[in-house]
Amino acid sequence: MSYFFIATNGVKQSWVMSPVLLCVYFDDLLIQLSSTGVGCNIGLNFLGALAYADDIVLVAPTTSSMYEMLCVCESFAGGFNIQFYVQKSKCMLVCVCVCVCVCVCVCACVRA
């Protein structure tokens, strides 16, 4: 039998089980985000929140959808004493325009 120890808070970054435990921990957040009905879907699959270990990517079709998803994250963080570090967070807007050319081919242009 192993010795007892006191775990204060968090999961060790270099521990081999860290990604698994963090995914279990954040599963409720992913379920809440999926149930909002906003975010991106491919077919019936929700792809609005992708997570691995302590990294989360939110994908939304509109700024209002992203705001709603961020509110869900904020509420989850408050309920579970989690801090999202704004300094490490990034936001990227990808605008896809579909235009019809004279030769009747469809091209997509992406603006960053």
N, C-alpha and C positions, 0 to 999 in steps of 0.2 A: 504494500500500500504506500502511496506517495504521501509526502508531508503536506500539511495544510499551508496555504498562503493566502494573503489578502490582495485581491485585485482592486486597484483604486478606480481607474476610469480609462476607457479606451481599449484598443487592440494594438499590440506591438506591430510596427510597420514591417519588420523583417521576418516575422513569424510565418511559417509555411501555411498555416490555416487562416491567416488574416483575410485574404480575399473571400474565402468561403463564409467566414463569420460575418464580415461586413455585408455581403450580399444577403444573408439571412436577415440581418439587422435592418437593411434598407428595403426589404421585400414589401413591407407595409406601405412605404412611401411610393414604390413603383405601382402597387395596386391602387392607391389613392389617385395617383396621376392618371392611370389608365381609366379609372371610373369617372373622371371629369368629363369625358367626351371631347376634349380638345387635345391638340397635339397631332402628330402625323400618324397615318395608318397606311399600310400596304395591304390591300384586301381587307381581311378581318383581323390582321395582326397589328397591334398597337406598337409603334416604333417612336413614340413621343418622348420616351425616357430610356436611355441606355446606361447601364451601370456596370462597373467592374471595380471591386474593392471600394475605395472611398472616392472614386471619380464618378460623376454623373453628367451625362449630356442630355439636355432638353432640346427637343426638336418640335417646332411649332410653325404652322403655316401663316400665322399673323402675329402682330405685336400684342394684340389683345389676348390671344391664346397663350402666348408666352407669359404675359403678366399673370394670367389666371394660374398657370402652372407654377410660377414663382411664388404666388400666394399660398398654394398647397404646400410647397417646400418650406415656406416660412412658418406655416402653422405646424407642420410635422416637426420642424426643428425646435419650436417652442415647447411642444409636448414631450420631446425626448431629450431635451437639453443638449442639442447639437448646434454647432456653430458652422455656418458656411462662410468661408473666407473670401470676401469680396476681392481682396488683392490678387487672389489666384484665379478669379473667375473671368471669363471672356465671353463676349457676345459677338456673333457674326451674323450679318444679314446677307442672304443670297437672294437676289431677285432674278427670276427666270422669266424672260419674255419670249413668247412664241410669235414669230413673224413669218408671213408668207412672202416668198421671193417671187420675182417675175416668172421664173421657170417652174413654179408651182411646187417647190420643195420647201419643207418646214425646217427652219433653223432655230436653235435656242441660243440666246445670248445671255451671259451671266455677268452681272455687275457686282463688284465687291464694294 
